[in-house]
Amino acid sequence: MTHRVHPYAHRLGIIRDWKSRWFGGSGGKYQQFLKTDVLLREFLHKRLRGMYVDSVEMERGQDSYRMIIKTARPGMVIGRSGEGATKLKNDIIAQVNKAKLPLPKDFRIDIEEIKNPESHASIMAYMIAEGLEKRLPFRRVMKQAMEKAMQSKGVEGIKVTLSGRLGGADMSRVESLRLGRVPLQTLRADIDFVREKAYMTYGVIGIKVWIYRGEIFSAKEGLVSGRKDN
């Protein structure tokens, strides 16, 4: 067994908050609520692929359910005059009804725009996957994405790992590149991490991206309060 931990889970309660937040208790429906959250996350991961989505957060109240989709291109999700958002909401309701799971009547979707997309690991990982699926040389794709991220405001380091049949080789291997600092064991380090897949004709290539965005110092009992100025 290795000592590896997920960079997000490692910092929960210190500088990170949960992506699913329930208020008012589960009332004996914990399994149903958890199943609904997992089902919708898996559905949205496939449904919103290619729309440069960074994260999906869920807030469940006593009689309400709010979904926050953070994306670099909100126009792609919202669609012309809101048609895309309405269709997405109907598709989510259909998925939940198909699985026979409860969903409050007060259900809404909020779409938020990300101002600095190159500093988010999910978006950079998808850009790498997009380049690989277009049959571009994997080293060039990695270097271009890393240089673009390092030019972004607030990014102090990035690490990218690809694994699989790189370049169409018969034998799979792992390739890693790093620019700047990526301190994984420092709890106040703002590390954004994601796993992504590039679907090729000869198999799947796994992509991991770590982005270091400086240090966060918490207040007395709250989470994020301020950033260290370098």
Z-matrix of the N, CA and C atoms (Angstrom, degrees):
N
C 1 1.470
C 2 1.536 1 109.93
N 3 1.310 2 114.90 1 132.88
C 4 1.462 3 119.03 2 176.18
C 5 1.525 4 109.80 3 -88.20
N 6 1.314 5 116.10 4 174.21
C 7 1.470 6 121.38 5 178.68
C 8 1.520 7 111.49 6 -103.51
N 9 1.314 8 116.90 7 21.87
C 10 1.458 9 120.27 8 -178.75
C 11 1.529 10 110.40 9 -72.16
N 12 1.320 11 115.01 10 140.76
C 13 1.458 12 120.63 11 175.41
C 14 1.527 13 108.42 12 -132.55
N 15 1.323 14 116.08 13 158.52
C 16 1.461 15 119.90 14 178.57
C 17 1.527 16 108.52 15 -73.70
N 18 1.348 17 118.23 16 127.33
C 19 1.468 18 120.29 17 -176.69
C 20 1.524 19 114.30 18 -57.43
N 21 1.341 20 117.98 19 -29.89
C 22 1.474 21 120.55 20 179.47
C 23 1.533 22 110.02 21 -76.40
N 24 1.340 23 116.25 22 -50.66
C 25 1.466 24 120.45 23 -178.70
C 26 1.528 25 111.27 24 -63.33
N 27 1.324 26 116.56 25 -32.07
C 28 1.465 27 122.56 26 -179.32
C 29 1.536 28 111.30 27 -61.68
N 30 1.335 29 116.76 28 -26.57
C 31 1.478 30 121.67 29 -175.12
C 32 1.522 31 113.25 30 -110.43
N 33 1.330 32 118.05 31 8.63
C 34 1.466 33 120.96 32 179.19
C 35 1.529 34 110.48 33 -61.57
N 36 1.326 35 115.51 34 132.18
C 37 1.458 36 120.27 35 -179.95
C 38 1.512 37 113.62 36 83.17
N 39 1.337 38 117.05 37 -7.29
C 40 1.465 39 120.82 38 179.36
C 41 1.532 40 108.97 39 -107.50
N 42 1.328 41 116.89 40 -63.95
C 43 1.474 42 119.44 41 173.99
C 44 1.530 43 110.76 42 -125.42
N 45 1.323 44 117.78 43 1.54
C 46 1.462 45 121.37 44 -178.88
C 47 1.526 46 110.57 45 -120.73
N 48 1.332 47 116.13 46 149.83
C 49 1.454 48 121.64 47 175.20
C 50 1.528 49 108.35 48 -113.00
N 51 1.332 50 117.14 49 161.30
C 52 1.452 51 121.53 50 -179.33
C 53 1.531 52 110.31 51 -68.59
N 54 1.336 53 116.70 52 146.60
C 55 1.465 54 120.76 53 179.28
C 56 1.529 55 112.06 54 -85.49
N 57 1.312 56 117.13 55 -14.51
C 58 1.465 57 121.70 56 171.05
C 59 1.519 58 106.97 57 -119.88
N 60 1.327 59 115.99 58 120.26
C 61 1.471 60 120.45 59 -176.73
C 62 1.526 61 109.17 60 -123.04
N 63 1.343 62 115.38 61 122.63
C 64 1.463 63 120.74 62 179.88
C 65 1.527 64 108.84 63 -110.64
N 66 1.314 65 115.88 64 134.22
C 67 1.466 66 121.57 65 178.34
C 68 1.527 67 108.81 66 -119.30
N 69 1.327 68 116.07 67 138.12
C 70 1.462 69 119.66 68 176.88
C 71 1.515 70 114.22 69 91.01
N 72 1.330 71 118.30 70 7.97
C 73 1.462 72 120.62 71 176.68
C 74 1.510 73 112.67 72 80.37
N 75 1.336 74 116.02 73 163.59
C 76 1.460 75 121.29 74 -178.28
C 77 1.522 76 112.73 75 -91.53
N 78 1.339 77 117.41 76 -16.21
C 79 1.468 78 120.53 77 176.96
C 80 1.514 79 113.62 78 58.33
N 81 1.340 80 117.31 79 38.89
C 82 1.460 81 120.72 80 178.50
C 83 1.524 82 114.04 81 79.49
N 84 1.334 83 117.36 82 7.27
C 85 1.468 84 120.91 83 -179.27
C 86 1.524 85 111.22 84 -114.76
N 87 1.308 86 115.72 85 30.80
C 88 1.472 87 120.23 86 -176.57
C 89 1.526 88 111.56 87 -57.06
N 90 1.339 89 116.32 88 -46.21
C 91 1.467 90 120.26 89 -177.45
C 92 1.522 91 111.50 90 -62.29
N 93 1.336 92 116.87 91 -42.24
C 94 1.461 93 120.88 92 -179.84
C 95 1.528 94 111.45 93 -66.25
N 96 1.338 95 115.94 94 -42.22
C 97 1.469 96 120.15 95 179.76
C 98 1.521 97 110.95 96 -64.12
N 99 1.329 98 116.32 97 -44.55
C 100 1.465 99 121.23 98 -179.61
C 101 1.529 100 110.76 99 -64.25
N 102 1.329 101 115.94 100 -42.73
C 103 1.465 102 120.73 101 179.33
C 104 1.532 103 110.78 102 -62.77
N 105 1.346 104 116.59 103 -39.26
C 106 1.469 105 120.98 104 178.29
C 107 1.519 106 110.97 105 -62.87
N 108 1.351 107 117.08 106 -46.26
C 109 1.465 108 121.16 107 -179.83
C 110 1.527 109 111.59 108 -61.52
N 111 1.332 110 116.66 109 -45.13
C 112 1.473 111 120.93 110 -178.45
C 113 1.529 112 110.23 111 -66.30
N 114 1.331 113 116.69 112 -43.21
C 115 1.464 114 121.38 113 179.66
C 116 1.525 115 111.42 114 -60.43
N 117 1.341 116 116.43 115 -45.28
C 118 1.462 117 120.28 116 -178.23
C 119 1.522 118 111.85 117 -69.74
N 120 1.323 119 117.83 118 -35.32
C 121 1.469 120 120.05 119 177.30
C 122 1.527 121 110.71 120 -64.03
N 123 1.331 122 116.51 121 -44.25
C 124 1.469 123 120.27 122 179.18
C 125 1.526 124 110.96 123 -64.94
N 126 1.340 125 116.73 124 -40.67
C 127 1.464 126 121.03 125 179.36
C 128 1.525 127 111.11 126 -64.78
N 129 1.340 128 117.48 127 -45.61
C 130 1.460 129 121.68 128 -177.87
C 131 1.522 130 112.18 129 -68.73
N 132 1.338 131 116.38 130 -31.94
C 133 1.468 132 119.90 131 178.44
C 134 1.532 133 110.10 132 -60.35
N 135 1.343 134 116.67 133 -39.28
C 136 1.473 135 120.80 134 178.57
C 137 1.530 136 110.90 135 -80.25
N 138 1.329 137 115.35 136 -42.51
C 139 1.479 138 120.58 137 -174.11
C 140 1.534 139 112.08 138 -66.82
N 141 1.342 140 117.01 139 -36.54
C 142 1.464 141 120.87 140 -174.58
C 143 1.522 142 113.09 141 -100.79
N 144 1.324 143 116.78 142 12.24
C 145 1.470 144 119.35 143 178.94
C 146 1.523 145 108.88 144 -63.98
N 147 1.322 146 116.28 145 132.05
C 148 1.450 147 121.26 146 -179.26
C 149 1.513 148 113.56 147 93.95
N 150 1.337 149 117.52 148 -1.57
C 151 1.465 150 121.30 149 -179.72
C 152 1.528 151 112.14 150 -104.66
N 153 1.324 152 116.92 151 13.82
C 154 1.467 153 123.63 152 175.58
C 155 1.531 154 111.64 153 55.04
N 156 1.344 155 115.15 154 51.11
C 157 1.469 156 121.40 155 178.42
C 158 1.519 157 109.14 156 -88.26
N 159 1.329 158 116.54 157 130.95
C 160 1.463 159 121.36 158 179.05
C 161 1.520 160 111.27 159 -86.62
N 162 1.334 161 117.39 160 -50.69
C 163 1.461 162 120.01 161 -177.82
C 164 1.522 163 110.70 162 -155.62
N 165 1.333 164 114.65 163 159.63
C 166 1.466 165 122.12 164 175.21
C 167 1.527 166 107.05 165 -124.09
N 168 1.332 167 116.34 166 119.60
C 169 1.463 168 121.39 167 179.11
C 170 1.526 169 109.17 168 -111.49
N 171 1.343 170 115.57 169 146.49
C 172 1.463 171 120.79 170 -177.05
C 173 1.521 172 109.90 171 -127.31
N 174 1.316 173 115.77 172 134.48
C 175 1.466 174 121.88 173 176.86
C 176 1.519 175 108.07 174 -125.53
N 177 1.325 176 115.84 175 120.33
C 178 1.463 177 121.20 176 -178.02
C 179 1.525 178 109.46 177 -115.13
N 180 1.333 179 116.26 178 121.49
C 181 1.458 180 121.98 179 175.03
C 182 1.516 181 110.81 180 -101.23
N 183 1.340 182 116.49 181 -168.72
C 184 1.458 183 120.63 182 -179.69
C 185 1.532 184 110.60 183 -62.13
N 186 1.334 185 116.52 184 -43.77
C 187 1.469 186 120.58 185 -178.78
C 188 1.531 187 111.07 186 -133.49
N 189 1.307 188 117.42 187 29.66
C 190 1.467 189 119.95 188 -178.04
C 191 1.523 190 110.18 189 -144.25
N 192 1.329 191 114.50 190 157.00
C 193 1.466 192 120.82 191 178.72
C 194 1.523 193 107.18 192 -144.92
N 195 1.327 194 116.28 193 119.70
C 196 1.460 195 121.80 194 -177.10
C 197 1.522 196 109.69 195 -121.16
N 198 1.320 197 115.27 196 132.03
C 199 1.454 198 121.08 197 179.68
C 200 1.533 199 108.67 198 -117.16
N 201 1.332 200 116.30 199 127.06
C 202 1.468 201 121.60 200 -178.99
C 203 1.525 202 108.03 201 -111.59
N 204 1.334 203 116.23 202 115.76
C 205 1.468 204 121.86 203 179.29
C 206 1.528 205 107.97 204 -105.81
N 207 1.336 206 116.24 205 117.46
C 208 1.463 207 121.18 206 179.69
C 209 1.527 208 109.04 207 -101.26
N 210 1.320 209 115.61 208 119.68
C 211 1.456 210 120.25 209 -174.66
C 212 1.530 211 111.14 210 -139.77
N 213 1.339 212 115.61 211 153.17
C 214 1.464 213 120.78 212 177.74
C 215 1.523 214 111.23 213 -79.85
N 216 1.332 215 117.16 214 -20.96
C 217 1.464 216 121.47 215 -178.88
C 218 1.534 217 109.51 216 -129.08
N 219 1.330 218 117.52 217 77.82
C 220 1.473 219 120.27 218 -176.87
C 221 1.518 220 113.51 219 -62.07
N 222 1.341 221 117.05 220 -27.54
C 223 1.462 222 120.33 221 179.67
C 224 1.518 223 112.77 222 -60.57
N 225 1.350 224 116.59 223 -33.33
C 226 1.465 225 120.64 224 179.21
C 227 1.524 226 111.35 225 -68.13
N 228 1.334 227 117.13 226 -33.94
C 229 1.468 228 121.30 227 -179.29
C 230 1.530 229 110.67 228 -81.14
N 231 1.336 230 116.25 229 -43.97
C 232 1.468 231 120.92 230 -176.79
C 233 1.521 232 111.11 231 -70.22
N 234 1.335 233 117.66 232 -40.70
C 235 1.452 234 121.51 233 -179.42
C 236 1.522 235 111.87 234 79.15
N 237 1.319 236 115.09 235 179.85
C 238 1.469 237 120.92 236 -179.28
C 239 1.534 238 110.16 237 -70.37
N 240 1.326 239 115.38 238 123.20
C 241 1.480 240 123.88 239 -179.23
C 242 1.535 241 112.63 240 50.49
N 243 1.338 242 116.54 241 33.91
C 244 1.462 243 121.33 242 173.36
C 245 1.516 244 115.55 243 82.01
N 246 1.325 245 117.67 244 10.11
C 247 1.466 246 120.22 245 -178.02
C 248 1.530 247 112.03 246 -65.36
N 249 1.346 248 116.27 247 -39.81
C 250 1.459 249 120.36 248 -178.69
C 251 1.516 250 112.47 249 -63.37
N 252 1.346 251 116.78 250 -43.41
C 253 1.465 252 121.01 251 179.97
C 254 1.529 253 111.08 252 -65.48
N 255 1.348 254 116.94 253 -39.83
C 256 1.476 255 121.01 254 178.88
C 257 1.524 256 110.90 255 -64.79
N 258 1.338 257 116.59 256 -43.27
C 259 1.473 258 120.68 257 178.96
C 260 1.529 259 110.73 258 -65.44
N 261 1.337 260 116.41 259 -39.73
C 262 1.462 261 120.48 260 178.43
C 263 1.517 262 110.60 261 -62.13
N 264 1.327 263 116.90 262 -43.44
C 265 1.473 264 121.12 263 179.03
C 266 1.529 265 110.69 264 -62.08
N 267 1.327 266 116.83 265 -43.30
C 268 1.472 267 120.56 266 179.17
C 269 1.525 268 111.26 267 -65.09
N 270 1.339 269 116.75 268 -38.42
C 271 1.472 270 120.72 269 178.51
C 272 1.521 271 111.14 270 -65.36
N 273 1.347 272 117.01 271 -38.73
C 274 1.471 273 120.91 272 178.81
C 275 1.528 274 110.34 273 -65.60
N 276 1.332 275 116.49 274 -44.77
C 277 1.472 276 120.49 275 178.95
C 278 1.535 277 110.25 276 -61.64
N 279 1.345 278 116.27 277 -40.41
C 280 1.467 279 120.41 278 178.86
C 281 1.529 280 111.65 279 -63.34
N 282 1.358 281 116.29 280 -40.76
C 283 1.466 282 120.60 281 178.96
C 284 1.524 283 111.25 282 -63.57
N 285 1.329 284 116.47 283 -43.05
C 286 1.472 285 120.70 284 -179.04
C 287 1.535 286 110.15 285 -67.03
N 288 1.330 287 116.74 286 -42.61
C 289 1.473 288 120.28 287 179.20
C 290 1.527 289 111.37 288 -65.18
N 291 1.335 290 115.80 289 -36.51
C 292 1.467 291 120.14 290 179.07
C 293 1.530 292 111.09 291 -63.23
N 294 1.343 293 115.71 292 -37.43
C 295 1.469 294 120.59 293 179.23
C 296 1.527 295 112.31 294 -83.92
N 297 1.360 296 116.58 295 -1.70
C 298 1.475 297 122.96 296 178.92
C 299 1.530 298 111.21 297 58.72
N 300 1.337 299 114.52 298 47.76
C 301 1.463 300 120.95 299 178.88
C 302 1.529 301 109.18 300 -112.72
N 303 1.340 302 118.00 301 151.80
C 304 1.473 303 120.18 302 -178.51
C 305 1.531 304 111.86 303 -76.18
N 306 1.326 305 115.84 304 142.87
C 307 1.464 306 122.34 305 175.74
C 308 1.528 307 107.98 306 -141.40
N 309 1.343 308 118.55 307 122.90
C 310 1.474 309 120.58 308 -178.72
C 311 1.531 310 112.12 309 -59.60
N 312 1.329 311 116.40 310 153.16
C 313 1.470 312 121.40 311 178.82
C 314 1.529 313 110.55 312 -65.80
N 315 1.342 314 115.46 313 -34.48
C 316 1.467 315 119.80 314 178.85
C 317 1.533 316 108.99 315 -83.74
N 318 1.340 317 115.82 316 77.71
C 319 1.462 318 122.09 317 -179.12
C 320 1.524 319 108.83 318 -116.17
N 321 1.321 320 116.45 319 126.07
C 322 1.464 321 118.74 320 179.70
C 323 1.534 322 110.74 321 -141.91
N 324 1.331 323 113.17 322 156.30
C 325 1.468 324 120.99 323 179.74
C 326 1.520 325 108.30 324 -117.64
N 327 1.325 326 116.79 325 125.97
C 328 1.463 327 122.58 326 175.28
C 329 1.530 328 108.17 327 -110.05
N 330 1.316 329 116.67 328 131.28
C 331 1.465 330 121.59 329 -179.69
C 332 1.521 331 108.75 330 -112.33
N 333 1.332 332 116.44 331 120.14
C 334 1.464 333 122.31 332 -177.38
C 335 1.527 334 109.73 333 -112.13
N 336 1.327 335 115.34 334 142.66
C 337 1.466 336 120.44 335 179.68
C 338 1.518 337 110.89 336 -91.74
N 339 1.333 338 116.03 337 138.58
C 340 1.465 339 122.42 338 175.78
C 341 1.524 340 107.87 339 -91.93
N 342 1.315 341 115.86 340 126.77
C 343 1.464 342 120.22 341 -175.24
C 344 1.526 343 113.35 342 -77.91
N 345 1.335 344 116.32 343 -33.06
C 346 1.468 345 120.29 344 -173.52
C 347 1.537 346 109.47 345 -126.43
N 348 1.339 347 118.28 346 73.66
C 349 1.470 348 121.00 347 -170.80
C 350 1.525 349 115.27 348 -61.29
N 351 1.359 350 117.46 349 -30.51
C 352 1.479 351 119.23 350 -176.86
C 353 1.526 352 112.87 351 -69.11
N 354 1.331 353 117.82 352 -10.99
C 355 1.473 354 120.17 353 178.33
C 356 1.523 355 112.19 354 -95.76
N 357 1.333 356 117.65 355 8.64
C 358 1.469 357 122.21 356 -179.27
C 359 1.522 358 109.65 357 -112.48
N 360 1.341 359 115.57 358 128.36
C 361 1.462 360 121.44 359 -173.77
C 362 1.529 361 112.36 360 -63.87
N 363 1.343 362 118.09 361 -38.63
C 364 1.474 363 120.87 362 -177.33
C 365 1.519 364 111.21 363 -60.41
N 366 1.331 365 116.48 364 -42.86
C 367 1.459 366 120.54 365 -177.06
C 368 1.526 367 110.64 366 -72.06
N 369 1.333 368 117.38 367 -40.05
C 370 1.463 369 120.25 368 178.25
C 371 1.531 370 110.97 369 -66.05
N 372 1.343 371 116.69 370 -38.13
C 373 1.471 372 120.26 371 179.11
C 374 1.522 373 110.77 372 -64.92
N 375 1.342 374 116.66 373 -39.34
C 376 1.466 375 118.74 374 178.70
C 377 1.531 376 110.86 375 -67.90
N 378 1.335 377 117.05 376 -36.57
C 379 1.465 378 120.31 377 178.23
C 380 1.530 379 110.59 378 -63.69
N 381 1.338 380 116.67 379 -37.34
C 382 1.475 381 120.85 380 176.66
C 383 1.528 382 109.63 381 -66.72
N 384 1.347 383 116.67 382 -44.53
C 385 1.472 384 120.81 383 179.01
C 386 1.523 385 111.01 384 -61.03
N 387 1.329 386 116.07 385 -39.75
C 388 1.466 387 121.36 386 179.05
C 389 1.534 388 110.62 387 -62.54
N 390 1.339 389 116.41 388 -42.82
C 391 1.458 390 120.82 389 178.86
C 392 1.521 391 112.32 390 -64.69
N 393 1.340 392 116.45 391 -40.78
C 394 1.467 393 120.81 392 179.54
C 395 1.526 394 110.64 393 -66.50
N 396 1.335 395 116.66 394 -39.90
C 397 1.467 396 120.30 395 -179.29
C 398 1.525 397 111.86 396 -68.70
N 399 1.345 398 116.94 397 -19.91
C 400 1.472 399 121.36 398 175.44
C 401 1.534 400 111.63 399 -87.54
N 402 1.340 401 116.71 400 7.36
C 403 1.466 402 124.23 401 177.27
C 404 1.536 403 113.09 402 68.59
N 405 1.314 404 118.17 403 27.02
C 406 1.462 405 120.78 404 175.93
C 407 1.529 406 109.19 405 -78.97
N 408 1.340 407 119.41 406 153.05
C 409 1.471 408 121.61 407 178.55
C 410 1.527 409 110.80 408 -58.37
N 411 1.340 410 116.60 409 130.70
C 412 1.465 411 120.11 410 -171.11
C 413 1.529 412 112.92 411 -64.76
N 414 1.330 413 118.27 412 -35.36
C 415 1.476 414 119.70 413 179.91
C 416 1.530 415 111.28 414 -67.01
N 417 1.329 416 116.07 415 -39.18
C 418 1.453 417 119.81 416 178.52
C 419 1.538 418 110.39 417 -65.52
N 420 1.327 419 116.42 418 -41.54
C 421 1.469 420 121.00 419 179.12
C 422 1.531 421 110.41 420 -61.87
N 423 1.340 422 116.37 421 -44.74
C 424 1.472 423 121.10 422 179.20
C 425 1.530 424 111.01 423 -60.91
N 426 1.331 425 116.25 424 -49.34
C 427 1.477 426 120.79 425 -175.77
C 428 1.527 427 111.73 426 -65.12
N 429 1.332 428 116.58 427 -41.63
C 430 1.461 429 119.80 428 179.82
C 431 1.528 430 111.25 429 -63.79
N 432 1.341 431 116.89 430 -42.87
C 433 1.463 432 120.98 431 179.75
C 434 1.529 433 110.79 432 -65.33
N 435 1.326 434 117.05 433 -41.73
C 436 1.462 435 121.05 434 -178.85
C 437 1.528 436 111.40 435 -67.07
N 438 1.324 437 116.75 436 -41.59
C 439 1.475 438 120.11 437 178.96
C 440 1.527 439 110.89 438 -65.67
N 441 1.329 440 116.32 439 -38.53
C 442 1.470 441 120.74 440 177.99
C 443 1.532 442 110.25 441 -64.11
N 444 1.345 443 116.49 442 -41.06
C 445 1.467 444 120.51 443 179.80
C 446 1.528 445 111.25 444 -66.98
N 447 1.343 446 116.96 445 -41.02
C 448 1.466 447 120.82 446 -178.44
C 449 1.526 448 112.21 447 -66.71
N 450 1.334 449 117.09 448 -26.34
C 451 1.466 450 120.77 449 176.93
C 452 1.522 451 112.08 450 -76.93
N 453 1.337 452 116.15 451 -13.93
C 454 1.461 453 120.58 452 -178.25
C 455 1.526 454 110.82 453 -74.57
N 456 1.321 455 116.77 454 148.78
C 457 1.461 456 122.08 455 -177.85
C 458 1.527 457 110.85 456 -66.42
N 459 1.331 458 116.04 457 131.29
C 460 1.463 459 121.31 458 174.98
C 461 1.513 460 115.50 459 91.06
N 462 1.338 461 119.16 460 -12.69
C 463 1.466 462 121.71 461 -178.94
C 464 1.528 463 109.62 462 -84.52
N 465 1.338 464 116.21 463 124.47
C 466 1.467 465 121.61 464 -179.10
C 467 1.519 466 113.26 465 -109.21
N 468 1.327 467 117.01 466 -12.20
C 469 1.461 468 119.53 467 179.47
C 470 1.519 469 111.05 468 -170.97
N 471 1.320 470 115.91 469 153.42
C 472 1.466 471 121.22 470 178.07
C 473 1.523 472 109.25 471 -147.79
N 474 1.318 473 115.36 472 143.25
C 475 1.466 474 121.75 473 176.11
C 476 1.525 475 108.00 474 -132.94
N 477 1.337 476 116.37 475 134.30
C 478 1.467 477 121.82 476 -179.70
C 479 1.524 478 108.77 477 -128.08
N 480 1.321 479 116.06 478 133.82
C 481 1.465 480 121.90 479 176.88
C 482 1.522 481 109.42 480 -126.65
N 483 1.327 482 116.33 481 129.02
C 484 1.467 483 122.21 482 174.71
C 485 1.519 484 108.35 483 -115.09
N 486 1.339 485 116.41 484 141.51
C 487 1.464 486 119.82 485 178.25
C 488 1.521 487 109.33 486 -142.00
N 489 1.318 488 115.97 487 137.93
C 490 1.459 489 121.21 488 -178.87
C 491 1.517 490 110.45 489 138.62
N 492 1.310 491 116.06 490 -160.69
C 493 1.475 492 121.38 491 -179.26
C 494 1.522 493 108.99 492 -82.87
N 495 1.315 494 115.41 493 75.81
C 496 1.470 495 121.38 494 -175.88
C 497 1.516 496 110.71 495 -68.36
N 498 1.343 497 116.06 496 131.42
C 499 1.456 498 121.19 497 -179.61
C 500 1.516 499 113.43 498 68.93
N 501 1.339 500 116.77 499 15.88
C 502 1.462 501 120.66 500 179.96
C 503 1.511 502 113.93 501 77.82
N 504 1.333 503 118.12 502 15.99
C 505 1.476 504 122.01 503 -179.27
C 506 1.527 505 110.82 504 -64.82
N 507 1.330 506 116.08 505 154.94
C 508 1.464 507 120.51 506 -179.93
C 509 1.517 508 111.73 507 -71.33
N 510 1.337 509 115.98 508 -32.82
C 511 1.465 510 119.95 509 -178.93
C 512 1.535 511 110.00 510 -107.51
N 513 1.321 512 115.81 511 132.39
C 514 1.467 513 119.80 512 -179.38
C 515 1.526 514 110.26 513 -75.76
N 516 1.330 515 115.74 514 153.02
C 517 1.457 516 120.89 515 178.32
C 518 1.521 517 109.41 516 -152.72
N 519 1.337 518 115.23 517 175.04
C 520 1.464 519 121.30 518 -178.92
C 521 1.522 520 108.95 519 -118.61
N 522 1.322 521 116.09 520 131.61
C 523 1.473 522 121.67 521 177.56
C 524 1.528 523 108.59 522 -125.60
N 525 1.340 524 117.09 523 132.43
C 526 1.469 525 121.61 524 179.36
C 527 1.520 526 110.37 525 -129.04
N 528 1.335 527 115.38 526 144.55
C 529 1.462 528 122.00 527 174.30
C 530 1.529 529 107.99 528 -136.36
N 531 1.343 530 115.51 529 147.83
C 532 1.463 531 119.39 530 179.20
C 533 1.519 532 110.43 531 -141.68
N 534 1.328 533 115.01 532 141.72
C 535 1.461 534 122.36 533 173.34
C 536 1.520 535 108.12 534 -128.33
N 537 1.327 536 117.35 535 134.40
C 538 1.464 537 120.61 536 179.62
C 539 1.523 538 112.54 537 74.80
N 540 1.340 539 116.00 538 -159.17
C 541 1.477 540 122.35 539 -178.08
C 542 1.520 541 110.76 540 -102.18
N 543 1.348 542 115.91 541 141.51
C 544 1.465 543 121.56 542 173.94
C 545 1.530 544 107.83 543 -137.48
N 546 1.351 545 118.48 544 81.37
C 547 1.479 546 121.34 545 -177.22
C 548 1.529 547 111.86 546 -80.59
N 549 1.329 548 117.10 547 96.51
C 550 1.468 549 121.24 548 -171.85
C 551 1.529 550 113.98 549 -74.61
N 552 1.329 551 118.15 550 -24.53
C 553 1.465 552 119.35 551 -176.10
C 554 1.526 553 113.27 552 -95.54
N 555 1.326 554 118.51 553 -3.17
C 556 1.467 555 121.04 554 177.38
C 557 1.522 556 108.72 555 -82.85
N 558 1.333 557 116.97 556 116.30
C 559 1.466 558 120.52 557 -172.71
C 560 1.522 559 112.86 558 -67.42
N 561 1.336 560 117.95 559 -28.81
C 562 1.463 561 118.68 560 -179.93
C 563 1.533 562 112.38 561 -86.10
N 564 1.328 563 117.28 562 -1.43
C 565 1.469 564 120.95 563 177.92
C 566 1.525 565 109.74 564 -72.75
N 567 1.319 566 116.02 565 128.88
C 568 1.469 567 121.98 566 179.73
C 569 1.530 568 108.16 567 -83.31
N 570 1.334 569 115.87 568 89.73
C 571 1.467 570 122.35 569 -178.63
C 572 1.525 571 109.11 570 -103.51
N 573 1.321 572 116.58 571 122.56
C 574 1.463 573 121.77 572 174.75
C 575 1.519 574 107.08 573 -102.72
N 576 1.337 575 116.99 574 125.01
C 577 1.463 576 121.57 575 -174.49
C 578 1.517 577 109.80 576 -131.15
N 579 1.335 578 116.38 577 144.79
C 580 1.468 579 120.13 578 177.21
C 581 1.527 580 110.16 579 -154.30
N 582 1.326 581 114.49 580 152.84
C 583 1.472 582 121.60 581 171.70
C 584 1.532 583 107.98 582 -111.87
N 585 1.325 584 115.86 583 139.06
C 586 1.468 585 121.05 584 179.78
C 587 1.519 586 108.44 585 -141.06
N 588 1.326 587 117.15 586 165.30
C 589 1.461 588 122.24 587 178.92
C 590 1.526 589 110.09 588 -128.64
N 591 1.313 590 115.78 589 140.78
C 592 1.464 591 121.66 590 171.93
C 593 1.524 592 106.75 591 -109.24
N 594 1.328 593 116.57 592 122.59
C 595 1.470 594 121.61 593 -174.84
C 596 1.533 595 109.40 594 -93.41
N 597 1.335 596 114.33 595 108.61
C 598 1.465 597 121.02 596 -177.84
C 599 1.531 598 109.19 597 -107.01
N 600 1.336 599 116.40 598 167.42
C 601 1.473 600 119.89 599 -180.00
C 602 1.531 601 111.35 600 -67.23
N 603 1.330 602 117.27 601 -28.09
C 604 1.468 603 121.42 602 -176.95
C 605 1.528 604 112.41 603 -101.03
N 606 1.309 605 118.48 604 10.73
C 607 1.477 606 121.22 605 178.48
C 608 1.512 607 112.03 606 139.70
N 609 1.310 608 114.95 607 -170.87
C 610 1.467 609 121.79 608 -177.38
C 611 1.525 610 109.25 609 -106.74
N 612 1.326 611 116.19 610 137.99
C 613 1.470 612 121.18 611 174.47
C 614 1.530 613 108.15 612 -107.87
N 615 1.305 614 116.28 613 125.69
C 616 1.462 615 121.49 614 179.79
C 617 1.525 616 111.10 615 -84.27
N 618 1.327 617 116.11 616 139.84
C 619 1.468 618 122.08 617 -178.46
C 620 1.522 619 108.67 618 -127.43
N 621 1.332 620 115.92 619 130.86
C 622 1.469 621 121.48 620 173.08
C 623 1.526 622 108.47 621 -124.58
N 624 1.320 623 116.02 622 135.05
C 625 1.474 624 120.50 623 -179.77
C 626 1.522 625 109.20 624 -131.53
N 627 1.339 626 115.66 625 127.72
C 628 1.466 627 122.59 626 172.16
C 629 1.528 628 107.77 627 -113.88
N 630 1.316 629 118.98 628 130.70
C 631 1.467 630 122.43 629 175.56
C 632 1.526 631 108.82 630 -125.70
N 633 1.330 632 115.81 631 125.80
C 634 1.468 633 122.19 632 -179.72
C 635 1.519 634 109.01 633 -100.81
N 636 1.345 635 115.73 634 121.49
C 637 1.469 636 121.02 635 -175.21
C 638 1.529 637 112.16 636 -116.67
N 639 1.313 638 116.81 637 38.15
C 640 1.463 639 119.89 638 177.99
C 641 1.517 640 112.30 639 86.85
N 642 1.330 641 116.11 640 -169.76
C 643 1.462 642 121.82 641 -176.55
C 644 1.524 643 110.84 642 -108.81
N 645 1.337 644 114.82 643 148.03
C 646 1.462 645 121.94 644 178.63
C 647 1.522 646 108.00 645 -117.16
N 648 1.326 647 116.59 646 133.68
C 649 1.463 648 121.52 647 177.60
C 650 1.521 649 108.44 648 -113.73
N 651 1.344 650 117.16 649 123.83
C 652 1.462 651 121.90 650 -174.77
C 653 1.515 652 111.34 651 -83.67
N 654 1.326 653 114.45 652 159.25
C 655 1.473 654 121.04 653 175.43
C 656 1.521 655 108.92 654 -78.93
N 657 1.339 656 118.08 655 -166.03
C 658 1.466 657 121.38 656 -175.47
C 659 1.523 658 111.49 657 -56.51
N 660 1.335 659 117.12 658 -54.02
C 661 1.460 660 119.54 659 -178.45
C 662 1.526 661 111.84 660 -128.35
N 663 1.340 662 117.53 661 -11.67
C 664 1.451 663 120.26 662 -177.65
C 665 1.507 664 111.62 663 -79.35
N 666 1.339 665 115.24 664 -177.70
C 667 1.452 666 119.89 665 178.24
C 668 1.522 667 109.38 666 -91.18
N 669 1.321 668 118.46 667 -113.15
C 670 1.464 669 121.63 668 -172.91
C 671 1.526 670 110.38 669 -68.73
N 672 1.322 671 115.82 670 128.90
C 673 1.463 672 119.58 671 177.07
C 674 1.510 673 112.78 672 -125.06
N 675 1.306 674 117.36 673 -34.24
C 676 1.467 675 118.86 674 -177.98
C 677 1.506 676 111.35 675 -169.55
N 678 1.299 677 115.91 676 163.24
C 679 1.449 678 123.08 677 -178.45
C 680 1.512 679 110.93 678 -110.15
N 681 1.311 680 116.49 679 148.88
C 682 1.468 681 120.12 680 177.00
C 683 1.525 682 108.86 681 -74.57
N 684 1.314 683 116.59 682 130.25
C 685 1.459 684 121.65 683 178.12
C 686 1.514 685 109.41 684 -89.80
N 687 1.313 686 115.79 685 122.33
C 688 1.458 687 120.19 686 -179.55
C 689 1.523 688 109.87 687 -94.14
